[in-house]
Amino acid sequence: MRDKSHEEQIERWALFVKNNPKKWKSIHTEFINAQFKKSEKFYKTLEKTKNGKKKIMRIKNIHSI
């Protein structure tokens, strides 16, 4: 179960979005794009390891190429 600080952070973010209708979108987009970049970097690094491609296939539930 999440603690009270998590709920407080959600409330702070909601207030920020409400009070900054134009500013929050660019911040959120930057965050989401960073998550995609981090994921891509992880998979590229994993692919270079022993059986990396097989591991990626298992993670992504890919049965054949």
N, C-alpha and C positions, 0 to 999 in steps of 0.2 A: 504494500500500500504506500502511496506517496505521502510525503509529509506536508505540513502546513506551508512550508516555504515554496513548494511547487505551486500550490493554489495561489499564493500571494504573487508569484511571478506571472502567472496567467492573468491575474487581475491588473497588474502593472502594464503588461503588454496590451491588454484590451483598452486601458485608459490611454496609452500612447497612441494606439491606432485611432481611437476616437478623436483625440486632440491633434493628431497630425495626419490628416487624411491623404496628403500627397507624399509626405516624407517616409512613412512606414513602408510603402511598396518597394522603394529602392533598397531599403535595408533588408527587407524580407527576401527580395530577389537575389541580393548578394549572398545571403546566408544559404539559400537553396542551391545556387550555382556552386558555392563552395562545397556543399555536400556531394554534388555530382562529381566534381573534380577529385575529391578525396576518394570516392568510390572507384573512379577510373584509374587512379594511381594505384589503389590497392590491387585491382585486378591485373594491371600490367606487371606489378611486382610479383604477384602470385603466379602469373603465367610463366615467369622465368624460373620458378622453383621446380624441383623434381616432381613430376606428375601434376604440374600446375594446371594444365589444360583440363585434365580429368577432374581435378578438384573444383575448378570453375563450373564444369558441366554439372557436377553433383550439387553445388551450391545453387545454381540456377535451374536445377531440375531439368536439364537437357539430356535426352536419352541417346540421340545420335546427331551427327552433323550432316 
